[in-house]
């Protein structure tokens, strides 16, 4: 299947979600039950990576 969405459009559409995920995890105190993830949770925004080579 061919994807016609440009990377820049996809990043722009997903940026609000990437900003929101760390904030949600902080609010539910995820880092207290998963201390090894505290560094990842603090990164705002999360990086948006498009993976193209996934078997269907």
Order of alpha helices (4+ residues) and beta strands (2+ residues): alpha-alpha-alpha
